[in-house]
């Protein structure tokens, strides 16, 4: 069974940094592209970032480009999101998700339970 | 960037109704569209990918259609478990834009 477990969320001040992690199990992590998607309280889904299976390609949404960095460690079956220069509008539940098809950005067939990031002074 | 305009934002329907949700892309995206269902406090669940392919385990009352810029999700006979919020997502470009969501409520 595919399992994705996010961690690292919490309360951070504006301008601060946070690193999210996603531990994967139940599938061959190194062969799948992975994504981060977020959802602000009471709002819709927003695609954040994607990374290819071997980390060769990374893509970002306009709202986080230059501030967030996606990475992965295939030896540890782990996905990461380094978030710098955080703003109040980054407050959201952050989900990691596995891409279904052989695409870097694609339909997301498996999701974690999410981790809440709150940016507030 | 490709924008996805989803309508309606809210839909009131009864059990047994046929329900249709539409997404329009700001430019042609071939068939690279997915549809998700989300219930409060839960992660989204993939229903349809590549515009019309039903994800494994999803009931056959869900169907998707369209290509280019116009896409629809249809629920043929609404069931009590289907009251939720639905999102489309395009993944044609190197971004994965979601629509704004459609909340399906009990009439």
gemmi code that builds the backbone of each chain (N, CA, C; Angstrom):
import gemmi

chains = {
    "A": [
        ("UNK", (0.843, -1.206, 0.000), (0.000, 0.000, 0.000), (0.875, 1.252, 0.000)),
        ("UNK", (0.547, 2.171, -0.893), (1.287, 3.431, -0.959), (1.009, 4.260, 0.289)),
        ("UNK", (2.080, 4.740, 0.908), (1.931, 5.644, 2.065), (2.838, 6.842, 1.883)),
        ("UNK", (2.280, 8.010, 2.135), (3.032, 9.270, 2.108), (2.740, 9.988, 3.417)),
        ("UNK", (3.781, 10.308, 4.160), (3.603, 10.937, 5.470), (4.429, 12.212, 5.527)),
        ("UNK", (3.727, 13.353, 5.586), (4.395, 14.647, 5.663), (4.709, 14.997, 7.119)),
        ("UNK", (5.754, 15.800, 7.293), (6.107, 16.319, 8.604), (6.848, 17.639, 8.424)),
        ("UNK", (7.034, 18.335, 9.539), (7.817, 19.567, 9.499), (7.018, 20.845, 9.530)),
        ("UNK", (5.689, 20.740, 9.473), (4.872, 21.946, 9.538), (4.906, 22.582, 10.917)),
        ("UNK", (4.373, 23.781, 11.005), (4.335, 24.476, 12.286), (4.138, 25.957, 12.100)),
        ("UNK", (4.333, 26.690, 13.205), (4.177, 28.140, 13.212), (5.532, 28.798, 12.965)),
        ("UNK", (5.564, 29.727, 12.030), (6.815, 30.429, 11.708), (6.484, 31.898, 11.461)),
        ("UNK", (7.420, 32.766, 11.782), (7.217, 34.203, 11.594), (7.430, 34.592, 10.131)),
        ("UNK", (6.773, 35.662, 9.690), (7.021, 36.149, 8.328), (8.508, 36.403, 8.109)),
        ("UNK", (8.986, 35.976, 6.940), (10.402, 36.087, 6.618), (11.218, 34.881, 7.050)),
        ("UNK", (10.605, 33.987, 7.812), (11.316, 32.818, 8.311), (11.371, 31.684, 7.297)),
        ("UNK", (11.947, 30.571, 7.743), (12.131, 29.397, 6.882), (11.587, 28.151, 7.568)),
        ("UNK", (11.268, 27.176, 6.744), (10.774, 25.895, 7.240), (11.106, 24.838, 6.195)),
        ("UNK", (11.389, 23.618, 6.648), (11.638, 22.528, 5.709), (10.628, 21.421, 5.954)),
        ("UNK", (9.845, 21.113, 4.942), (8.889, 20.026, 5.026), (9.520, 18.744, 4.493)),
        ("UNK", (9.108, 17.625, 5.068), (9.562, 16.319, 4.608), (8.362, 15.445, 4.292)),
        ("UNK", (8.564, 14.495, 3.419), (7.530, 13.516, 3.078), (8.203, 12.155, 2.982)),
        ("UNK", (7.809, 11.240, 3.862), (8.366, 9.888, 3.861), (7.465, 8.976, 3.051)),
        ("UNK", (8.036, 8.315, 2.065), (7.272, 7.461, 1.160), (7.542, 5.986, 1.432)),
        ("UNK", (6.518, 5.170, 1.265), (6.673, 3.727, 1.392), (5.606, 3.023, 0.571)),
        ("UNK", (5.837, 1.724, 0.296), (4.844, 0.932, -0.413), (4.978, 0.959, -1.919)),
        ("UNK", (5.997, 1.659, -2.444), (6.233, 1.691, -3.887), (7.705, 2.026, -4.126)),
        ("UNK", (8.148, 1.864, -5.366), (9.542, 2.153, -5.707), (9.679, 3.654, -5.921)),
        ("UNK", (10.010, 4.354, -4.844), (10.026, 5.817, -4.809), (10.884, 6.392, -5.934)),
        ("UNK", (12.020, 5.783, -6.201), (12.994, 6.350, -7.144), (12.509, 6.370, -8.589)),
        ("UNK", (11.371, 5.748, -8.875), (10.879, 5.698, -10.255), (9.699, 6.634, -10.513)),
        ("UNK", (9.290, 7.395, -9.523), (8.125, 8.270, -9.669), (8.483, 9.732, -9.462)),
        ("UNK", (7.892, 10.601, -10.291), (7.931, 12.031, -10.027), (7.021, 12.342, -8.845)),
        ("UNK", (7.367, 13.391, -8.127), (6.621, 13.768, -6.929), (6.271, 15.251, -6.974)),
        ("UNK", (5.195, 15.607, -6.319), (4.705, 16.981, -6.322), (4.381, 17.433, -4.897)),
        ("UNK", (4.361, 18.741, -4.706), (3.781, 19.377, -3.527), (2.581, 20.213, -3.983)),
        ("UNK", (1.494, 20.111, -3.230), (0.274, 20.877, -3.468), (-0.142, 21.467, -2.128)),
        ("UNK", (-0.641, 22.690, -2.122), (-1.070, 23.295, -0.869), (-2.516, 23.766, -0.945)),
        ("UNK", (-3.078, 23.990, 0.247), (-4.465, 24.440, 0.354), (-4.575, 25.381, 1.536)),
        ("UNK", (-4.789, 26.653, 1.250), (-4.994, 27.638, 2.306), (-6.316, 27.351, 3.008)),
        ("UNK", (-6.444, 27.745, 4.264), (-7.678, 27.451, 5.024), (-8.924, 27.927, 4.294)),
        ("UNK", (-9.854, 27.019, 4.046), (-11.110, 27.358, 3.392), (-11.013, 27.658, 1.914)),
        ("UNK", (-9.841, 27.428, 1.311), (-9.627, 27.767, -0.103), (-9.399, 26.503, -0.938)),
        ("UNK", (-9.143, 26.716, -2.220), (-8.936, 25.617, -3.146), (-7.504, 25.106, -3.158)),
        ("UNK", (-7.268, 24.146, -4.038), (-5.954, 23.536, -4.175), (-5.046, 24.401, -5.042)),
        ("UNK", (-3.768, 24.449, -4.678), (-2.775, 25.186, -5.464), (-1.562, 24.302, -5.673)),
        ("UNK", (-1.229, 24.031, -6.926), (-0.021, 23.286, -7.236), (1.196, 24.147, -6.872)),
        ("UNK", (2.183, 23.535, -6.174), (3.351, 24.272, -5.686), (4.602, 23.929, -6.483)),
        ("UNK", (4.899, 22.613, -6.612), (6.176, 22.246, -7.203), (6.181, 20.780, -7.609)),
        ("UNK", (7.043, 20.455, -8.582), (7.217, 19.072, -9.050), (8.700, 18.767, -9.198)),
        ("UNK", (9.044, 17.488, -9.025), (10.420, 17.038, -9.225), (10.400, 15.695, -9.941)),
        ("UNK", (11.282, 15.532, -10.893), (11.360, 14.273, -11.626), (11.996, 13.188, -10.759)),
        ("UNK", (11.921, 11.966, -11.224), (12.340, 10.820, -10.414), (13.811, 10.887, -10.010)),
        ("UNK", (14.651, 11.411, -10.904), (16.083, 11.463, -10.599), (16.558, 12.861, -10.243)),
        ("UNK", (15.609, 13.761, -9.976), (15.886, 15.154, -9.588), (16.414, 16.025, -10.716)),
        ("UNK", (16.429, 15.509, -11.931), (16.954, 16.275, -13.064), (16.118, 17.522, -13.345)),
        ("UNK", (14.804, 17.403, -13.219), (13.905, 18.503, -13.541), (13.093, 18.906, -12.314)),
        ("UNK", (12.995, 20.223, -12.111), (12.143, 20.758, -11.055), (11.338, 21.919, -11.616)),
        ("UNK", (10.095, 22.043, -11.172), (9.212, 23.107, -11.630), (8.499, 23.704, -10.428)),
        ("UNK", (8.161, 25.000, -10.545), (7.557, 25.720, -9.428), (6.404, 26.593, -9.906)),
        ("UNK", (5.426, 26.778, -9.027), (4.396, 27.752, -9.277), (4.950, 29.166, -9.146)),
        ("UNK", (4.315, 30.108, -9.833), (4.818, 31.486, -9.827), (4.870, 32.080, -8.422)),
        ("UNK", (3.926, 31.709, -7.574), (3.838, 32.323, -6.245), (4.973, 31.888, -5.315)),
        ("UNK", (5.685, 30.829, -5.643), (6.756, 30.335, -4.754), (8.126, 30.321, -5.426)),
        ("UNK", (8.154, 30.626, -6.726), (9.414, 30.574, -7.479), (10.437, 31.519, -6.854)),
        ("UNK", (11.653, 31.006, -6.638), (12.714, 31.809, -6.044), (12.745, 31.770, -4.527)),
        ("UNK", (11.695, 31.248, -3.908), (11.639, 31.172, -2.440), (11.632, 29.737, -1.939)),
        ("UNK", (11.014, 28.843, -2.699), (10.892, 27.436, -2.290), (11.812, 26.579, -3.161)),
        ("UNK", (12.323, 25.497, -2.569), (13.157, 24.541, -3.304), (12.687, 23.123, -3.006)),
        ("UNK", (12.366, 22.397, -4.061), (11.978, 20.992, -3.918), (13.212, 20.117, -4.114)),
        ("UNK", (13.297, 19.048, -3.349), (14.403, 18.104, -3.504), (13.940, 16.728, -3.046)),
        ("UNK", (14.761, 15.736, -3.297), (14.435, 14.375, -2.880), (15.708, 13.614, -2.588)),
        ("UNK", (15.573, 12.560, -1.780), (16.671, 11.652, -1.485), (16.129, 10.252, -1.737)),
        ("UNK", (16.451, 9.686, -2.894), (15.886, 8.390, -3.262), (16.421, 7.273, -2.355)),
        ("UNK", (17.588, 7.440, -1.799), (18.124, 6.422, -0.876), (17.318, 6.381, 0.420)),
        ("UNK", (16.719, 7.512, 0.769), (15.932, 7.586, 2.003), (14.432, 7.581, 1.730)),
        ("UNK", (14.033, 7.415, 0.463), (12.606, 7.443, 0.093), (11.915, 8.683, 0.640)),
        ("UNK", (12.550, 9.810, 0.451), (12.037, 11.049, 1.042), (12.006, 12.206, 0.056)),
        ("UNK", (10.982, 13.017, 0.211), (10.775, 14.242, -0.569), (10.836, 15.418, 0.397)),
        ("UNK", (11.354, 16.543, -0.081), (11.497, 17.714, 0.785), (10.984, 18.970, 0.091)),
        ("UNK", (10.629, 19.960, 0.910), (10.308, 21.294, 0.404), (10.940, 22.301, 1.361)),
        ("UNK", (11.978, 22.976, 0.889), (12.606, 24.036, 1.673), (11.894, 25.338, 1.354)),
        ("UNK", (11.338, 25.971, 2.382), (10.548, 27.187, 2.199), (11.251, 28.341, 2.897)),
        ("UNK", (11.663, 29.323, 2.132), (12.331, 30.509, 2.662), (11.482, 31.754, 2.428)),
        ("UNK", (11.837, 32.828, 3.117), (11.137, 34.113, 2.955), (9.624, 33.930, 3.018)),
        ("UNK", (9.183, 33.220, 4.039), (7.764, 32.889, 4.142), (6.901, 34.115, 4.374)),
        ("UNK", (5.701, 34.066, 3.793), (4.731, 35.160, 3.882), (3.440, 34.633, 4.488)),
        ("UNK", (2.604, 35.547, 4.950), (1.320, 35.143, 5.518), (0.505, 34.324, 4.515)),
        ("UNK", (0.606, 34.673, 3.256), (-0.172, 33.971, 2.232), (0.349, 32.566, 1.918)),
        ("UNK", (1.442, 32.168, 2.537), (1.936, 30.794, 2.409), (1.272, 29.867, 3.431)),
        ("UNK", (0.478, 30.439, 4.324), (-0.237, 29.634, 5.316), (-1.178, 28.658, 4.611)),
        ("UNK", (-0.995, 27.377, 4.862), (-1.766, 26.357, 4.157), (-1.442, 24.977, 4.714)),
        ("UNK", (-2.278, 24.026, 4.355), (-1.918, 22.619, 4.508), (-1.127, 22.233, 3.260)),
        ("UNK", (0.037, 21.625, 3.472), (0.898, 21.210, 2.372), (0.818, 19.688, 2.227)),
        ("UNK", (0.477, 19.253, 1.012), (0.384, 17.832, 0.703), (1.530, 17.411, -0.212)),
        ("UNK", (2.116, 16.251, 0.040), (2.970, 15.655, -0.985), (2.118, 14.626, -1.732)),
        ("UNK", (2.414, 14.436, -2.998), (1.598, 13.561, -3.837), (2.454, 12.909, -4.914)),
        ("UNK", (2.083, 11.686, -5.267), (2.803, 10.926, -6.279), (2.100, 11.055, -7.619)),
        ("UNK", (2.889, 11.230, -8.669), (2.328, 11.327, -10.012), (1.991, 9.935, -10.538)),
        ("UNK", (0.831, 9.826, -11.182), (0.351, 8.532, -11.671), (1.082, 8.095, -12.931)),
        ("UNK", (1.114, 8.991, -13.913), (1.647, 8.625, -15.233), (3.135, 8.946, -15.295)),
        ("UNK", (3.765, 8.567, -16.400), (5.194, 8.836, -16.578), (5.388, 10.282, -17.034)),
        ("UNK", (4.971, 11.203, -16.178), (5.142, 12.624, -16.425), (5.711, 13.247, -15.161)),
        ("UNK", (6.312, 14.407, -15.279), (6.860, 15.077, -14.105), (5.750, 15.822, -13.381)),
        ("UNK", (4.960, 16.564, -14.150), (3.746, 17.172, -13.615), (2.599, 16.340, -14.168)),
        ("UNK", (1.796, 15.758, -13.298), (0.768, 14.861, -13.807), (-0.368, 14.680, -12.836)),
        ("UNK", (-1.275, 13.782, -13.196), (-2.374, 13.432, -12.304), (-1.790, 12.809, -11.036)),
        ("UNK", (-2.364, 13.166, -9.904), (-1.793, 12.786, -8.614), (-2.628, 11.684, -7.983)),
        ("UNK", (-2.081, 10.477, -7.973), (-2.867, 9.306, -7.593), (-2.775, 8.955, -6.123)),
        ("UNK", (-1.748, 9.425, -5.440), (-1.603, 9.130, -4.014), (-1.187, 10.406, -3.301)),
        ("UNK", (-1.814, 10.650, -2.151), (-1.591, 11.878, -1.391), (-1.279, 11.538, 0.065)),
        ("UNK", (-0.485, 12.373, 0.701), (-0.315, 12.277, 2.143), (-1.492, 12.915, 2.859)),
        ("UNK", (-1.399, 12.947, 4.172), (-2.486, 13.517, 4.979), (-2.347, 15.030, 5.131)),
        ("UNK", (-1.177, 15.547, 4.776), (-0.954, 16.992, 4.830), (-0.300, 17.431, 6.130)),
        ("UNK", (0.434, 18.540, 6.055), (1.022, 19.167, 7.234), (0.737, 20.655, 7.170)),
        ("UNK", (0.317, 21.226, 8.291), (-0.111, 22.623, 8.337), (1.069, 23.549, 8.589)),
        ("UNK", (1.203, 24.538, 7.742), (2.187, 25.603, 7.924), (1.428, 26.895, 8.183)),
        ("UNK", (1.761, 27.551, 9.294), (1.130, 28.814, 9.651), (2.204, 29.883, 9.728)),
        ("UNK", (2.042, 30.929, 8.926), (2.999, 32.033, 8.919), (2.332, 33.237, 9.580)),
        ("UNK", (2.805, 33.566, 10.768), (2.181, 34.639, 11.536), (3.163, 35.167, 12.571)),
        ("UNK", (3.040, 36.453, 12.855), (3.896, 37.057, 13.881), (3.261, 36.939, 15.261)),
    ],
    "B": [
        ("UNK", (1.100, 31.432, -18.102), (0.625, 30.236, -17.411), (-0.801, 29.887, -17.851)),
        ("UNK", (-1.104, 28.604, -17.859), (-2.434, 28.140, -18.241), (-3.378, 28.296, -17.054)),
        ("UNK", (-4.523, 28.900, -17.309), (-5.555, 29.073, -16.273), (-6.676, 28.072, -16.520)),
        ("UNK", (-7.283, 27.605, -15.440), (-8.423, 26.698, -15.522), (-9.619, 27.372, -14.854)),
        ("UNK", (-10.679, 27.580, -15.621), (-11.883, 28.216, -15.104), (-12.956, 27.145, -14.933)),
        ("UNK", (-13.326, 26.922, -13.680), (-14.253, 25.838, -13.346), (-15.613, 26.417, -12.997)),
        ("UNK", (-16.685, 25.755, -13.445), (-18.038, 26.215, -13.128), (-18.999, 25.029, -13.016)),
        ("UNK", (-20.066, 25.191, -12.188), (-20.288, 26.330, -11.293), (-19.410, 26.217, -10.048)),
        ("UNK", (-19.419, 27.248, -9.205), (-18.652, 27.176, -7.965), (-19.416, 26.382, -6.908)),
        ("UNK", (-20.734, 26.425, -6.987), (-21.585, 25.644, -6.079), (-22.717, 25.041, -6.893)),
        ("UNK", (-23.106, 23.850, -6.510), (-24.156, 23.139, -7.239), (-25.031, 22.449, -6.206)),
        ("UNK", (-26.327, 22.711, -6.236), (-27.263, 22.038, -5.330), (-27.994, 20.957, -6.104)),
        ("UNK", (-27.965, 19.742, -5.598), (-28.563, 18.623, -6.320), (-29.115, 17.601, -5.340)),
        ("UNK", (-29.937, 16.709, -5.869), (-30.566, 15.666, -5.061), (-29.976, 14.302, -5.417)),
        ("UNK", (-30.117, 13.367, -4.508), (-29.691, 11.997, -4.779), (-30.415, 11.502, -6.030)),
        ("UNK", (-29.654, 10.895, -6.939), (-30.208, 10.398, -8.185), (-30.075, 11.349, -9.363)),
        ("UNK", (-29.750, 12.623, -9.091), (-29.603, 13.606, -10.163), (-28.367, 13.312, -11.009)),
        ("UNK", (-28.410, 13.755, -12.259), (-27.236, 13.766, -13.127), (-26.580, 15.135, -12.962)),
        ("UNK", (-25.285, 15.129, -12.707), (-24.559, 16.352, -12.391), (-23.397, 16.527, -13.365)),
        ("UNK", (-23.224, 17.752, -13.854), (-22.123, 18.045, -14.772), (-21.346, 19.265, -14.289)),
        ("UNK", (-20.041, 19.135, -14.245), (-19.135, 20.222, -13.866), (-18.211, 20.466, -15.063)),
        ("UNK", (-17.930, 21.754, -15.317), (-17.154, 22.121, -16.504), (-15.870, 22.838, -16.128)),
        ("UNK", (-14.820, 22.563, -16.871), (-13.566, 23.315, -16.756), (-13.135, 23.779, -18.141)),
        ("UNK", (-12.757, 25.053, -18.211), (-12.242, 25.609, -19.462), (-10.799, 26.032, -19.263)),
        ("UNK", (-9.939, 25.612, -20.194), (-8.535, 25.989, -20.140), (-8.296, 27.241, -20.973)),
        ("UNK", (-7.333, 28.052, -20.559), (-7.050, 29.309, -21.257), (-6.339, 29.084, -22.588)),
        ("UNK", (-5.822, 27.882, -22.790), (-5.265, 27.496, -24.090), (-5.378, 25.986, -24.215)),
        ("UNK", (-5.160, 25.473, -25.419), (-5.340, 24.046, -25.642), (-4.365, 23.229, -24.794)),
        ("UNK", (-4.902, 22.191, -24.148), (-4.084, 21.323, -23.292), (-4.268, 19.853, -23.670)),
        ("UNK", (-4.650, 19.618, -24.929), (-4.860, 18.241, -25.386), (-5.843, 17.558, -24.432)),
        ("UNK", (-5.463, 16.427, -23.858), (-6.340, 15.725, -22.910), (-5.732, 15.632, -21.526)),
        ("UNK", (-4.798, 16.519, -21.229), (-4.063, 16.426, -19.960), (-4.832, 17.090, -18.823)),
        ("UNK", (-5.930, 16.449, -18.441), (-6.781, 16.949, -17.361), (-7.103, 15.820, -16.400)),
        ("UNK", (-7.071, 16.148, -15.122), (-7.481, 15.231, -14.070), (-8.613, 15.853, -13.269)),
        ("UNK", (-9.418, 14.994, -12.655), (-10.508, 15.431, -11.774), (-10.337, 14.742, -10.413)),
        ("UNK", (-10.582, 15.516, -9.336), (-10.437, 15.024, -7.978), (-11.704, 15.321, -7.187)),
        ("UNK", (-11.931, 14.478, -6.182), (-12.974, 14.712, -5.184), (-12.293, 14.969, -3.849)),
        ("UNK", (-12.770, 15.955, -3.116), (-12.227, 16.210, -1.785), (-13.351, 16.389, -0.783)),
        ("UNK", (-13.226, 15.698, 0.337), (-14.161, 15.851, 1.444), (-13.481, 16.644, 2.557)),
        ("UNK", (-14.272, 17.315, 3.413), (-13.680, 18.191, 4.445), (-12.661, 17.477, 5.317)),
        ("UNK", (-11.505, 18.101, 5.477), (-10.464, 17.570, 6.336), (-9.673, 16.414, 5.757)),
        ("UNK", (-9.937, 16.084, 4.497), (-9.257, 14.946, 3.862), (-8.452, 15.407, 2.652)),
        ("UNK", (-7.488, 14.578, 2.264), (-6.737, 14.851, 1.041), (-7.635, 14.576, -0.171)),
        ("UNK", (-7.346, 15.211, -1.293), (-8.106, 14.920, -2.520), (-7.929, 13.475, -2.953)),
        ("UNK", (-8.910, 13.013, -3.740), (-8.893, 11.645, -4.264), (-9.053, 11.716, -5.784)),
        ("UNK", (-8.123, 11.095, -6.510), (-8.155, 11.133, -7.974), (-9.323, 10.304, -8.507)),
        ("UNK", (-10.116, 10.923, -9.392), (-11.247, 10.232, -10.015), (-10.955, 9.853, -11.465)),
        ("UNK", (-10.470, 10.831, -12.222), (-10.304, 10.729, -13.673), (-8.944, 11.301, -14.046)),
        ("UNK", (-8.236, 10.674, -14.986), (-7.021, 11.264, -15.539), (-7.057, 11.162, -17.057)),
        ("UNK", (-6.196, 11.921, -17.694), (-6.177, 12.033, -19.159), (-7.580, 12.284, -19.702)),
        ("UNK", (-8.287, 13.166, -19.045), (-9.610, 13.676, -19.411), (-10.752, 12.677, -19.250)),
        ("UNK", (-10.513, 11.384, -19.555), (-11.644, 10.453, -19.586), (-11.333, 9.071, -19.016)),
        ("UNK", (-10.136, 8.860, -18.509), (-9.762, 7.544, -17.976), (-10.116, 7.454, -16.506)),
        ("UNK", (-10.921, 6.478, -16.159), (-11.367, 6.309, -14.781), (-10.255, 5.666, -13.959)),
        ("UNK", (-9.918, 6.298, -12.846), (-8.908, 5.737, -11.947), (-9.450, 4.430, -11.349)),
        ("UNK", (-8.547, 3.500, -11.095), (-8.917, 2.212, -10.531), (-9.683, 2.380, -9.225)),
        ("UNK", (-10.793, 1.657, -9.102), (-11.573, 1.682, -7.878), (-12.629, 2.772, -7.802)),
        ("UNK", (-12.657, 3.659, -8.793), (-13.645, 4.751, -8.796), (-14.937, 4.237, -9.439)),
        ("UNK", (-16.080, 4.511, -8.825), (-17.357, 4.005, -9.377), (-17.616, 4.490, -10.797)),
        ("UNK", (-18.268, 3.657, -11.571), (-18.491, 3.954, -12.990), (-19.518, 5.063, -13.225)),
        ("UNK", (-20.177, 5.528, -12.171), (-21.104, 6.662, -12.349), (-20.339, 7.969, -12.627)),
        ("UNK", (-19.042, 7.962, -12.360), (-18.198, 9.109, -12.687), (-17.641, 8.935, -14.104)),
        ("UNK", (-17.697, 10.006, -14.891), (-17.094, 9.964, -16.219), (-16.560, 11.345, -16.581)),
        ("UNK", (-15.567, 11.357, -17.448), (-14.982, 12.608, -17.903), (-14.935, 12.642, -19.410)),
        ("UNK", (-14.980, 13.863, -19.947), (-14.898, 14.008, -21.401), (-14.258, 15.340, -21.738)),
        ("UNK", (-13.936, 15.497, -23.012), (-13.386, 16.758, -23.504), (-11.970, 16.625, -24.000)),
        ("UNK", (-11.561, 17.645, -24.734), (-10.183, 17.778, -25.196), (-9.992, 19.213, -25.670)),
        ("UNK", (-8.761, 19.620, -25.778), (-8.496, 20.993, -26.200), (-8.633, 21.964, -25.044)),
        ("UNK", (-9.762, 22.663, -24.986), (-9.949, 23.664, -23.932), (-11.184, 23.444, -23.061)),
        ("UNK", (-12.047, 22.518, -23.417), (-13.290, 22.341, -22.664), (-13.419, 20.901, -22.167)),
        ("UNK", (-13.678, 20.777, -20.845), (-13.705, 19.472, -20.203), (-14.890, 19.397, -19.249)),
        ("UNK", (-15.441, 18.189, -19.112), (-16.554, 18.012, -18.190), (-16.364, 16.764, -17.345)),
        ("UNK", (-16.841, 16.871, -16.114), (-16.969, 15.733, -15.212), (-18.465, 15.517, -15.027)),
        ("UNK", (-18.908, 14.283, -15.228), (-20.319, 13.959, -15.065), (-20.479, 12.861, -14.023)),
        ("UNK", (-21.448, 13.064, -13.136), (-21.864, 12.016, -12.205), (-23.258, 11.609, -12.675)),
        ("UNK", (-23.406, 10.373, -13.099), (-24.638, 9.976, -13.787), (-25.842, 9.901, -12.849)),
        ("UNK", (-25.612, 9.482, -11.622), (-26.684, 9.383, -10.641), (-26.074, 9.646, -9.275)),
        ("UNK", (-26.291, 10.862, -8.787), (-25.622, 11.323, -7.569), (-25.988, 10.439, -6.366)),
        ("UNK", (-24.962, 10.012, -5.637), (-25.158, 9.199, -4.443), (-24.822, 9.995, -3.182)),
        ("UNK", (-25.322, 9.599, -2.015), (-25.046, 10.358, -0.781), (-23.559, 10.578, -0.530)),
        ("UNK", (-22.720, 9.620, -0.915), (-21.274, 9.748, -0.687), (-20.610, 10.749, -1.625)),
        ("UNK", (-21.350, 11.244, -2.627), (-20.754, 12.121, -3.635), (-20.818, 13.597, -3.264)),
        ("UNK", (-21.487, 13.937, -2.154), (-21.545, 15.338, -1.761), (-20.172, 15.728, -1.217)),
        ("UNK", (-19.496, 16.592, -1.976), (-18.088, 16.903, -1.747), (-17.720, 18.068, -2.657)),
        ("UNK", (-16.427, 18.435, -2.641), (-15.920, 19.449, -3.552), (-15.077, 18.773, -4.622)),
        ("UNK", (-15.242, 19.222, -5.864), (-14.555, 18.627, -7.007), (-13.635, 19.659, -7.661)),
        ("UNK", (-12.452, 19.212, -8.049), (-11.464, 20.077, -8.685), (-10.988, 19.452, -9.990)),
        ("UNK", (-10.802, 20.299, -11.000), (-10.082, 19.875, -12.190), (-8.632, 20.343, -12.056)),
        ("UNK", (-7.738, 19.721, -12.808), (-6.334, 20.106, -12.835), (-5.804, 19.878, -14.248)),
        ("UNK", (-5.111, 20.874, -14.768), (-4.434, 20.661, -16.048), (-2.974, 20.324, -15.785)),
        ("UNK", (-2.410, 19.471, -16.626), (-0.987, 19.150, -16.470), (-0.320, 19.024, -17.834)),
        ("UNK", (-0.740, 19.908, -18.740), (-0.152, 19.923, -20.076), (1.230, 20.559, -20.069)),
        ("UNK", (1.339, 21.672, -19.380), (2.592, 22.414, -19.343), (3.407, 21.950, -18.140)),
        ("UNK", (4.495, 22.631, -17.893), (5.303, 22.295, -16.718), (4.754, 22.954, -15.468)),
        ("UNK", (3.416, 22.937, -15.379), (2.741, 23.392, -14.169), (1.455, 22.601, -14.044)),
        ("UNK", (0.880, 22.597, -12.883), (-0.294, 21.747, -12.660), (-1.484, 22.509, -12.129)),
        ("UNK", (-1.906, 23.529, -12.818), (-2.952, 24.440, -12.357), (-4.263, 23.740, -12.052)),
        ("UNK", (-4.841, 24.072, -10.885), (-6.154, 23.564, -10.507), (-7.236, 24.590, -10.832)),
        ("UNK", (-8.450, 24.091, -11.068), (-9.607, 24.959, -11.111), (-9.973, 25.397, -9.696)),
        ("UNK", (-10.947, 26.313, -9.602), (-11.293, 26.915, -8.311), (-12.115, 25.989, -7.426)),
        ("UNK", (-12.661, 24.924, -7.995), (-13.443, 23.970, -7.229), (-14.944, 24.157, -7.400)),
        ("UNK", (-15.673, 23.046, -7.283), (-17.138, 23.049, -7.312), (-17.641, 22.274, -6.107)),
        ("UNK", (-18.389, 22.949, -5.261), (-18.955, 22.276, -4.091), (-20.319, 21.735, -4.471)),
        ("UNK", (-20.506, 20.431, -4.339), (-21.788, 19.793, -4.626), (-22.523, 19.618, -3.310)),
        ("UNK", (-23.645, 20.324, -3.176), (-24.405, 20.344, -1.931), (-25.729, 19.608, -2.092)),
        ("UNK", (-26.286, 19.236, -0.956), (-27.591, 18.582, -0.949), (-28.689, 19.627, -1.152)),
        ("UNK", (-29.566, 19.361, -2.104), (-30.667, 20.296, -2.382), (-31.764, 20.161, -1.335)),
    ],
}
model = gemmi.Model(1)
for chain_id, residues in chains.items():
    chain = gemmi.Chain(chain_id)
    for i, (resn, *xyz) in enumerate(residues, 1):
        res = gemmi.Residue()
        res.name, res.seqid = resn, gemmi.SeqId(i, " ")
        for name, pos in zip(("N", "CA", "C"), xyz):
            atom = gemmi.Atom()
            atom.name, atom.element = name, gemmi.Element(name[0])
            atom.pos, atom.b_iso = gemmi.Position(*pos), 0.0
            res.add_atom(atom)
        chain.add_residue(res)
    model.add_chain(chain)
structure = gemmi.Structure()
structure.add_model(model)
structure.setup_entities()
